[in-house]
Amino acid sequence: MSKRTLLERLFAVSKPSWVAAVHPAPREIAPGLWSVDRALGSRLGPQFPTRSLLVELPGGGLLVWSPVPLDDALREFVRARGGARFLVSPNSFHYLGLAEWKRAFPDAALWLAPGLRAR
């Protein structure tokens, strides 16, 4: 019996990919807190909105919650704020952008949901 939910299994079968046309700039929602919206598409047709949060840390750098794809503009936005210090993947849906962020910010600490490292 799989420990994945039905939605997780369907999503895996649909081979999700990022929708390149959806890449607005980070939007400040409070001082030191930005929202980064993207969309994830699937072979089954629907697009799913996704969101990453960037949290400014004391002493510089950012905590990145649910990393979305890292384009050049977003990479520069993060670098201008001291780089990514923590990358948080809180559940089984929020790991698709993680490897790209870790390559760009190799010193960032990873915080992963239970069981995610095995994936």
GISULCOR-V20601 format. One record per backbone hydrogen bond with DSSP energy under -1.0 kcal/mol. NH is the residue of the N-H (numbers start at 0). CO is the residue of the C=O. E is the energy in kcal/mol with one decimal. If there is no record, write none. Layout:
NH & CO & E
NH & CO & E
//
This chain:
8 & 4 & -2.4
9 & 5 & -2.6
10 & 6 & -2.5
11 & 7 & -2.2
12 & 8 & -1.9
13 & 9 & -1.6
14 & 11 & -1.1
16 & 40 & -2.0
18 & 38 & -2.6
21 & 18 & -1.6
26 & 34 & -2.8
28 & 32 & -2.5
29 & 32 & -1.4
32 & 29 & -2.4
33 & 53 & -2.4
34 & 26 & -2.8
35 & 51 & -2.7
37 & 49 & -2.1
39 & 47 & -2.6
40 & 16 & -3.5
42 & 13 & -2.5
44 & 41 & -1.8
47 & 39 & -3.3
49 & 37 & -3.0
51 & 35 & -2.5
52 & 64 & -1.9
53 & 33 & -2.5
54 & 62 & -2.7
55 & 31 & -3.1
56 & 60 & -2.6
59 & 56 & -2.1
60 & 80 & -1.9
61 & 82 & -2.1
62 & 54 & -2.4
63 & 85 & -3.0
64 & 52 & -3.0
65 & 87 & -3.1
74 & 70 & -2.6
75 & 71 & -2.3
76 & 72 & -2.1
77 & 73 & -2.4
78 & 74 & -2.6
79 & 75 & -2.4
80 & 77 & -1.3
81 & 78 & -1.9
82 & 77 & -2.5
84 & 61 & -3.1
85 & 61 & -1.6
86 & 108 & -3.0
87 & 63 & -3.2
88 & 110 & -2.9
93 & 90 & -1.2
97 & 94 & -1.2
100 & 96 & -1.5
101 & 97 & -2.4
102 & 98 & -2.2
103 & 99 & -1.8
104 & 100 & -2.5
107 & 104 & -2.0
108 & 84 & -2.8
110 & 86 & -2.8
112 & 88 & -1.7
115 & 112 & -2.0
118 & 115 & -1.0
//
